[in-house]
Amino acid sequence: MFTFSDLWIFFVSLLVILPLISAIHQAGHSFFIWIFGGKSTFTIGGGKKLFNLGPMEIRRVFFWHSFCQIEDLNIDNRWSHLLILLGGSLFNIASILLVNGLILADVVSGHIVFYNFVYFSIYYVFFALFPARYSDEHPSDAMAIYDLFKNGKEADPID
């Protein structure tokens, strides 16, 4: 049962864990962009810009939405774009395996914070791999993959 004593974990999950998961996801896209010789910038959140941290822009509503922009790939074909689009989910899955491995090895405890990290990471991967259009400019990763192979369109920005 959810009580007032659980509010702290809700706020930690919303304001720390979810943006972290989002940053991990976008880092996955950025990693594969880098592998294929490109540059990327990514935005965490919506609303007015708060600050930049390297290639990452943090916006005021930092727990809401994120996306990645591709700049000039050296290897620019359907297969490179496929790996770039899957990169976010691959990084999220790797982080799930890492956290679960650390818990199994008794390096960290099975605290609710880690449970929420894994839970929200699975949620994030599900919606990235669910073919949907969040807006005209922001398809899910799976929808961008569909567009890539059906219509030959490369997605930019990547959610």
NORSULUR-V805612 format. One record per pair of residues at least 6 apart in sequence whose ideal C-beta (glycine too) atoms are under 6 Angstrom apart, sorted by the first residue. I is the first residue (numbers start at 1). J is the second residue. D is the distance in Angstrom with one decimal. If there is no record, write none. Layout:
i & j & d
I & J & D
I & J & D
This chain:
i & j & d
9 & 112 & 5.6
13 & 116 & 4.6
14 & 63 & 5.4
15 & 63 & 5.9
17 & 116 & 5.5
17 & 117 & 5.3
17 & 120 & 5.9
18 & 63 & 5.1
18 & 120 & 5.7
19 & 44 & 5.8
19 & 62 & 5.1
19 & 63 & 5.3
21 & 120 & 5.4
21 & 121 & 5.2
21 & 124 & 5.3
22 & 44 & 5.6
22 & 66 & 4.3
23 & 44 & 5.9
24 & 91 & 5.2
24 & 92 & 5.9
24 & 95 & 5.3
25 & 88 & 3.9
25 & 92 & 5.4
25 & 124 & 6.0
26 & 42 & 4.0
26 & 66 & 5.3
26 & 68 & 5.0
27 & 91 & 5.9
28 & 87 & 3.9
28 & 88 & 4.2
28 & 90 & 5.6
28 & 91 & 2.9
29 & 68 & 4.3
29 & 84 & 5.7
29 & 87 & 4.8
29 & 88 & 4.8
29 & 158 & 5.2
30 & 40 & 4.3
31 & 87 & 5.8
32 & 83 & 4.9
32 & 84 & 4.4
32 & 87 & 3.9
33 & 40 & 4.2
33 & 70 & 5.5
33 & 84 & 5.6
36 & 73 & 4.9
36 & 75 & 4.3
36 & 80 & 4.4
37 & 73 & 6.0
37 & 74 & 2.7
37 & 75 & 5.9
38 & 70 & 5.6
38 & 71 & 5.9
38 & 72 & 5.5
38 & 73 & 3.9
39 & 71 & 4.3
40 & 68 & 5.5
40 & 70 & 5.8
41 & 55 & 4.8
41 & 69 & 5.0
42 & 56 & 5.6
42 & 68 & 4.1
43 & 57 & 4.6
43 & 67 & 5.6
44 & 58 & 5.4
44 & 62 & 5.5
44 & 66 & 4.8
45 & 59 & 3.6
45 & 61 & 5.0
45 & 62 & 3.7
45 & 64 & 5.7
46 & 59 & 5.6
46 & 61 & 4.6
46 & 64 & 4.8
46 & 65 & 5.1
47 & 59 & 5.1
47 & 60 & 3.8
47 & 61 & 4.5
48 & 60 & 4.9
49 & 57 & 5.9
49 & 59 & 5.6
50 & 58 & 4.9
50 & 60 & 5.7
51 & 58 & 5.6
67 & 157 & 4.1
67 & 159 & 5.2
68 & 157 & 6.0
68 & 158 & 4.5
69 & 157 & 5.1
70 & 156 & 5.3
78 & 148 & 5.8
81 & 148 & 5.5
81 & 154 & 5.1
85 & 141 & 4.8
85 & 144 & 5.3
85 & 145 & 5.2
88 & 128 & 5.9
89 & 125 & 4.8
89 & 128 & 5.0
89 & 129 & 5.9
92 & 121 & 4.9
92 & 124 & 5.6
92 & 125 & 4.9
95 & 121 & 6.0
96 & 118 & 5.3
96 & 121 & 4.9
99 & 114 & 5.5
99 & 117 & 5.7
99 & 118 & 5.7
102 & 108 & 4.8
103 & 110 & 5.2
128 & 140 & 5.9
128 & 141 & 4.4
129 & 142 & 4.8
130 & 140 & 5.8
131 & 142 & 4.2
131 & 143 & 4.5
131 & 146 & 5.6
132 & 140 & 4.9
132 & 143 & 5.9
133 & 139 & 5.0
133 & 143 & 5.8
138 & 159 & 5.0
139 & 155 & 5.9
140 & 159 & 6.0
144 & 155 & 3.4
147 & 153 & 4.5
